[in-house]
Amino acid sequence: MATPLGPLSTPLPPLPDDVFTSAQWSILLALMDTVVPRIVRASAASPSRAIDELVISEEEYGAIARATGREEGETLDAYLAERPSESEDFKGLLRRQLVSYAREDQRRPLMLILSILSTRPGSLLLTGYATPLDQLDIKSRTLILQSWGSHYIGAIRTLYNTLTSIGKMIHIKSSRLFPTITGFSAIPLKYSPGPSYEYTFLQFPESQSPAILDFDVVIVGSGLGGGISAKNLAEAGFSVLVVDKAYHYTSAQLPMTEAQGMIHLFENGGIIPSEDSSINVLTGSNFGGGGTVNWSASLQPQGFVRKEWAEDRHLPLFTSTTFQES
Ligand SMILES: Cc1cc2nc3c(=O)[nH]c(=O)nc-3n(C[C@H](O)[C@H](O)[C@H](O)COP(=O)(O)OP(=O)(O)OC[C@H]3O[C@@H](n4cnc5c(N)ncnc54)[C@H](O)[C@@H]3O)c2cc1C
């Protein structure tokens, strides 16, 4: 059987130095284990793991098996039993996200709340239980987490949004069995890398003095807006320099794994939360920008938009048959 063609691995940079204390990690991972709990069906529940196992009935298990299109069995059981605190990949990505990508003004309040939660008085104040979260059973932790979602203090609601969104996103990227359970293939079927465009990149030797370059136009950002503007300007005879803050990856390195792709190809590790963490923005950051990662779906703009572009912006192409048939 032919060996399936896979992309080159693009390892992640070393993990950033840890800034969280072990007490903060213990609470944080207890919360992550609540967002993505270890689930077992009643017949497989073990009394010794009652503190961290969310037990579901056989009917509920059957409903999950049907929803995922999976036969009941070892793979589904193993997937449901996955637990963030037992996954080195999950913990590594979580550390990267919180240490390398979260801003100081986002990380500081989180660290403070985790410290408060690790004490008995602080825990009583924020959860109603004097026992800290990392010693509470999964049912109590679930009720506490759910109550934070509609808490009267905005910072607690933000904490709920942050924990639930980061926990789920990192689980999807790091879970060993999520791709098998969902049928998601990291490499598209029958995939083979296409040719890469041979860009001419300028290399600058280390120097104390600035490099002086002479171009008609400098474009900051190599995404769809910048890239197309650069092409049109270059074809019109201007000399154009495109700069991008991120790296270029050839097609031999694509597609990457979920974990590698989010770090190498997306802005901020693929997680840019809004102020209250209720919305997450996903945007590409690499040489090619969103064009390297988007789905290439192309929808025709509505007639009145094309008319405005043609008449008000003097771009007649948009109401021409050439555009219509392109
Ligand atoms: C997962 C995903 C799927 C999508 N699917 C579709 C689709 O199917 N169809 C569709 O039409 N659109 C899709 N989009 C949207 C589309 O890709 C974006 O609208 C488009 O890429 C935006 O173009 P842009 O030039 O504004 O920015 P981008 O393409 O995002 O490029 C911005 C570039 O600027 C660089 N940059 C940012 N700041 C700096 C700085 N200070 N200095 C230097 N460089 C900098 C970034 O690294 C990045 O490379 C998708 C987007 C994503 C993320």
The ligand as an SDF file (V2000), in Angstrom:
LIG
                    3D

 53 58  0  0  0  0  0  0  0  0999 V2000
  -10.5200   30.5130    8.7770 C   0  0  0  0  0  0  0  0  0  0  0  0
  -10.9750   31.5900    7.8000 C   0  0  0  0  0  0  0  0  0  0  0  0
  -11.7760   31.2390    6.7380 C   0  0  0  0  0  0  0  0  0  0  0  0
  -12.1980   32.2290    5.8300 C   0  0  0  0  0  0  0  0  0  0  0  0
  -12.9380   31.8380    4.7310 N   0  0  0  0  0  0  0  0  0  0  0  0
  -13.2650   32.7430    3.7960 C   0  0  0  0  0  0  0  0  0  0  0  0
  -13.9290   32.3480    2.5840 C   0  0  0  0  0  0  0  0  0  0  0  0
  -14.2110   31.1820    2.3780 O   0  0  0  0  0  0  0  0  0  0  0  0
  -14.2480   33.3230    1.6710 N   0  0  0  0  0  0  0  0  0  0  0  0
  -13.9110   34.6310    1.8690 C   0  0  0  0  0  0  0  0  0  0  0  0
  -14.2100   35.4660    0.9830 O   0  0  0  0  0  0  0  0  0  0  0  0
  -13.2610   35.0380    2.9930 N   0  0  0  0  0  0  0  0  0  0  0  0
  -12.9220   34.1270    3.9420 C   0  0  0  0  0  0  0  0  0  0  0  0
  -12.2370   34.5200    5.0750 N   0  0  0  0  0  0  0  0  0  0  0  0
  -11.9600   35.9390    5.2650 C   0  0  0  0  0  0  0  0  0  0  0  0
  -10.7730   36.4530    4.4260 C   0  0  0  0  0  0  0  0  0  0  0  0
   -9.6840   35.5310    4.4570 O   0  0  0  0  0  0  0  0  0  0  0  0
  -10.3560   37.8250    5.0100 C   0  0  0  0  0  0  0  0  0  0  0  0
  -11.4670   38.6970    4.8920 O   0  0  0  0  0  0  0  0  0  0  0  0
   -9.1840   38.4230    4.2500 C   0  0  0  0  0  0  0  0  0  0  0  0
   -8.0430   37.5840    4.3450 O   0  0  0  0  0  0  0  0  0  0  0  0
   -8.8690   39.8080    4.8360 C   0  0  0  0  0  0  0  0  0  0  0  0
   -7.8420   40.3830    4.0640 O   0  0  0  0  0  0  0  0  0  0  0  0
   -6.8990   41.5090    4.6810 P   0  0  0  0  0  0  0  0  0  0  0  0
   -5.8980   41.8540    3.6350 O   0  0  0  0  0  0  0  0  0  0  0  0
   -7.7490   42.5930    5.2290 O   0  0  0  0  0  0  0  0  0  0  0  0
   -6.1880   40.8410    5.9560 O   0  0  0  0  0  0  0  0  0  0  0  0
   -5.4270   39.4430    6.0980 P   0  0  0  0  0  0  0  0  0  0  0  0
   -5.6090   38.5640    4.9110 O   0  0  0  0  0  0  0  0  0  0  0  0
   -5.8200   38.9070    7.4260 O   0  0  0  0  0  0  0  0  0  0  0  0
   -3.8850   39.8540    6.1400 O   0  0  0  0  0  0  0  0  0  0  0  0
   -3.3450   40.6850    7.1170 C   0  0  0  0  0  0  0  0  0  0  0  0
   -1.8270   40.4190    7.1380 C   0  0  0  0  0  0  0  0  0  0  0  0
   -1.2140   41.5210    7.7860 O   0  0  0  0  0  0  0  0  0  0  0  0
   -0.1860   41.0540    8.6260 C   0  0  0  0  0  0  0  0  0  0  0  0
    0.0030   42.0750    9.6540 N   0  0  0  0  0  0  0  0  0  0  0  0
   -0.8780   42.4700   10.5940 C   0  0  0  0  0  0  0  0  0  0  0  0
   -0.3400   43.4510   11.3340 N   0  0  0  0  0  0  0  0  0  0  0  0
    0.9000   43.6900   10.8380 C   0  0  0  0  0  0  0  0  0  0  0  0
    1.9510   44.5930   11.1770 C   0  0  0  0  0  0  0  0  0  0  0  0
    1.8150   45.4520   12.1960 N   0  0  0  0  0  0  0  0  0  0  0  0
    3.0900   44.5710   10.4390 N   0  0  0  0  0  0  0  0  0  0  0  0
    3.2470   43.6970    9.4170 C   0  0  0  0  0  0  0  0  0  0  0  0
    2.2870   42.8070    9.0610 N   0  0  0  0  0  0  0  0  0  0  0  0
    1.1330   42.8170    9.7540 C   0  0  0  0  0  0  0  0  0  0  0  0
   -0.7150   39.7270    9.1540 C   0  0  0  0  0  0  0  0  0  0  0  0
    0.3630   38.8830    9.5570 O   0  0  0  0  0  0  0  0  0  0  0  0
   -1.4440   39.1640    7.9240 C   0  0  0  0  0  0  0  0  0  0  0  0
   -0.5990   38.3360    7.1490 O   0  0  0  0  0  0  0  0  0  0  0  0
  -11.8180   33.5720    6.0030 C   0  0  0  0  0  0  0  0  0  0  0  0
  -10.9960   33.9210    7.1000 C   0  0  0  0  0  0  0  0  0  0  0  0
  -10.5770   32.9500    7.9800 C   0  0  0  0  0  0  0  0  0  0  0  0
   -9.6680   33.3360    9.1260 C   0  0  0  0  0  0  0  0  0  0  0  0
  1  2  1  0
  2  3  1  0
  2 52  2  0
  3  4  2  0
  4  5  1  0
  4 50  1  0
  5  6  2  0
  6  7  1  0
  6 13  1  0
  7  8  2  0
  7  9  1  0
  9 10  1  0
 10 11  2  0
 10 12  1  0
 12 13  2  0
 13 14  1  0
 14 15  1  0
 14 50  1  0
 15 16  1  0
 16 17  1  0
 16 18  1  0
 18 19  1  0
 18 20  1  0
 20 21  1  0
 20 22  1  0
 22 23  1  0
 23 24  1  0
 24 25  2  0
 24 26  1  0
 24 27  1  0
 27 28  1  0
 28 29  2  0
 28 30  1  0
 28 31  1  0
 31 32  1  0
 32 33  1  0
 33 34  1  0
 33 48  1  0
 34 35  1  0
 35 36  1  0
 35 46  1  0
 36 37  1  0
 36 45  1  0
 37 38  2  0
 38 39  1  0
 39 40  1  0
 39 45  2  0
 40 41  1  0
 40 42  2  0
 42 43  1  0
 43 44  2  0
 44 45  1  0
 46 47  1  0
 46 48  1  0
 48 49  1  0
 50 51  2  0
 51 52  1  0
 52 53  1  0
M  END
$$$$
